[in-house]
Amino acid sequence: MPRITPLEPPHPTDVEERLARMTPAGTAPIALFRTLVRNLPMAGAMSGWGRYELGRDLTLSLREREIVIDRTCARCGCEYEWGVHVLVFADRAGLTAPQISSLTHGGPDDGCWTDERERLLIRAVDALHDTSDVDDALWARLAAAFTEPELLDLLMLCGWYHAISFTATAARVPLEPGAPRFADVRRAGPADLRVDGRGGPP
């Protein structure tokens, strides 16, 4: 059950206008947005940054962005936001079923990852999640592969989706209809095991 119940229509004019700014045209506002507008000034402040993180000004590609978001939400255990992004963006980002499984249950050494930049993104997300930092060795590898603007976007994107994950999970935002669950994503099979022969973490 939701701890903070998402607003249901009909909405007051100011809420309706804010939800319209937060939601793509022709789609209904998702439960997270209808929860956030319980605090309308906060929702308004978040909108600009959210548009940046999902917009064309972000220096990471859509695919790289979704790798970071999916991994962050999975590591946070946020089935809600993970499911929304897999449902809406995974196909657009060209993420395969083994890659979605790996982002959810596996790790950067899984055989489905052949691009070093993408492996590094996953390692960076894991380091930030586990230690709230990136050690010097990993930073050197990241700095050799990404520009400084890209590195700043990576750090902020990961942090932003920690905040989203904490909010959606702790508020018990109800899952979106049709969105996948963690259990729907199979664990990697033998063909997807890590290059060194070990399976990914649960």
N, C-alpha and C positions, 0 to 999 in steps of 0.2 A: 504494500500500500504506500502511496506517496506520503512523504512527510510534509511536503509543501505542494498542495494540489495545483496542478496547472489550471490556469483560467480557461473557462469555456465560453464560447459566444452565447449571446451577443456581448460585445466588448464596448466599454466607454470609448468615446472618440479618440482620446489621447492614446489609449492602449491599442486600438485598431490601427492608428497611424504608425505607432512604433513597430508593431508586428509586421505591417506592410513593408517597412524599411528593412526589416531583418530577414524577410522571407522572399525567395525567388518568385517572380510573377507567375501566377497560375497554379501555385501550390499552397496547400494549407499549412499554417504555422505548426512546426513540430512541438512536441510536449516540452522540450527543454526551453524553447523560446517563450512558451506560454507560462512556464514557471518563472523565468527570469523577469518577465514584466510584472510580477508581484512587487518588484522593486524597480519602478519605472526609471528613475534617474540612473541607477546602475545599469539597466539594460541599454539605455541610451549611450552611456559612456563606453560600454562594451562593443557597441555596434561598429564603430569606426575601426577599432582594432581588429575585430572579427572579419570585416571586409578586407582589410589589408592582408591578413593571414591566408585568406582564401582567394585573393585577387591576383591580378596580373603583375602588380608591382613587386610581389614576393620574388626574390632572386632564385629560389629553388624552383625546379620544374614541378608541374602538377604531380607527376609520378613520385618524385623525391619527397614532395610535401606529404603525399598520402602514406608513403613508407614511414615517415616520422610520426604522423598522426596515428596510424593504425598500431604501430609498435608501442607508442606512448600509452594509448588507451588500453591496449592489451596488458602491458606491464602494470598499469594502475588497476586492472581488473574491472574497467568500466565497460561493461557489455553494451550499455546504451549508446555511448558515443562511438565506440568501435563499430557497432552494428549500423549506425546511420552512415558512417563513412564507407564501410564496405558496400552497403546497399547502393549508395548514390555515386560513389567515385571509383570503386575498384576497377570496373570495366573501362572507364575513361582513362584511368592511369595505366592500363595494360597489365594489371597484377593478375598473375595466374593463380589457380586454386592451390598449387603447392606453395606459392609465395605467400598467399593469405594465411595458409596453415602455418607456415614458418614464422610469420610475424606474430601469430597468436600463440603458438606452442613451441616454436623452435628457436633458432639462433642464426647469427650472421654467417656461420660456417656451413649451413645447410647447402646441399648441392644445387638448389634452385637459384642461388644467387651467384651470378658470374661476373657482375660489374663491381669493381672495387669501391667505387663511390657509394653504391648502395649498401655494400657490406659495412662501410665506414659509418654511414648514417645509422644503421642498426646498432653498431658498437657505441656510437655517441649517445644514442637514446638510452641504452642500457647503463652506460656509465653515469649519466645524469640521474637516472632513476635510482641506481644503487648507491651512489656516493655524493650526489649533488655537485659533482665536479667532473672534470676531464683531466686525466693525468698527462704528464708531459709527453710521454711516448705516443699516446693516442692523439694528442693535440698536434704533434709534429706530422703525423700521418694525415690528419684532417687538413692541416694548413697547406700541405703539399697538393691536396686534391681540390680544395674549395677556396674561393676568394674570401676576403674579410667580410664583405657584405653577406655572402652566403653563410659564413660561419655565424654571424650575428643573427641572421634569420633562423638558422637551425636551432640555436640556443633559445631564442624567444618562442619559436614555434613549439618546441618541446615543453617549455615552461607553461605556455598558454594552455596546452592540452592537458597538462597536469591540473591546472585550475578548473578547466571544464570537467575533467574526469572526477575531481573531488566533489564538485557541485552536483553533477548528475547522480553520482553514486550516493552521497550522503543525503541528498534531498529525496532519494528513491524515485527519480523520474521514471515513469512507466515506459517500457520498451515500445518502440514504434511498430505499428502493424506491418508485417512483411519483412522487418529487419532480421538479419541472421542472429543466431545466438552463438556463443563460444562453442557449445556442444555440436553445432552444425558443421563446424570446420574440423575435418578429420586431422588427426596427428599425422606427421610425415611418415610415409612408408619407407621400405628399404631403399628405393631409388632416390629418396630425398634426404637420406641421412647425411650427416656432416661429412666433409671431405676427409676428415681424419678417422671416420668410422664410428664416431660417437653420436648418439642422438641428441637432439636439442633439449633444453630444460622444459619441465612441464609448464 
